[in-house]
Amino acid sequence: MEIKITSINLGENGTYIVKDGKILRIPSPPAGYGKQVINWQGGKPCNGTIEESVKF
């Protein structure tokens, strides 16, 4: 197994998925409030949803 190394900015909040040796940054909810749900299949992340909330 080949080991790959990368770097991310720890000064920036974010959610990252590592799948098959590649890193993917998951976008934040557009309004800044909401949730991210990641679905897994066969031990790997396969898809997700981003829900936006409105803060009053």
C-alpha positions in Angstrom: 0.0 0.0 0.0 1.4 3.4 -1.1 1.3 6.0 1.6 0.3 9.5 0.5 0.7 12.6 2.5 -1.1 15.9 2.1 -1.8 19.0 4.1 -4.9 20.9 5.0 -5.3 24.4 6.5 -6.2 23.8 10.2 -7.1 27.5 10.5 -10.1 27.0 8.3 -13.2 25.1 9.6 -14.3 22.3 7.3 -15.3 18.7 6.8 -13.1 16.3 4.8 -13.7 12.8 3.4 -10.9 10.5 2.4 -12.0 7.9 -0.1 -9.7 5.7 -2.1 -6.6 7.7 -1.3 -8.2 11.1 -2.3 -9.3 13.9 0.0 -12.5 15.8 -0.7 -13.6 18.9 1.1 -17.4 18.9 1.8 -19.0 22.3 1.2 -20.6 24.0 4.2 -24.3 24.9 4.2 -24.7 28.1 2.2 -26.2 30.2 5.0 -23.7 28.9 7.5 -26.3 27.0 9.5 -27.4 23.4 8.9 -26.0 19.9 8.9 -24.1 17.4 6.7 -25.1 13.7 6.6 -22.6 11.3 5.1 -23.9 7.8 4.0 -21.6 4.8 3.9 -21.8 1.6 1.9 -19.3 -1.2 2.0 -17.1 0.6 4.5 -16.7 3.7 2.2 -18.5 7.0 2.1 -20.8 6.9 -0.9 -22.9 10.0 -0.8 -24.2 12.8 1.4 -26.7 15.5 1.9 -26.4 19.1 3.1 -29.3 20.6 4.8 -29.6 24.4 5.4 -31.2 25.9 8.5 -32.5 29.4 9.0 -31.5 31.1 12.2 -34.1 33.6 13.6 
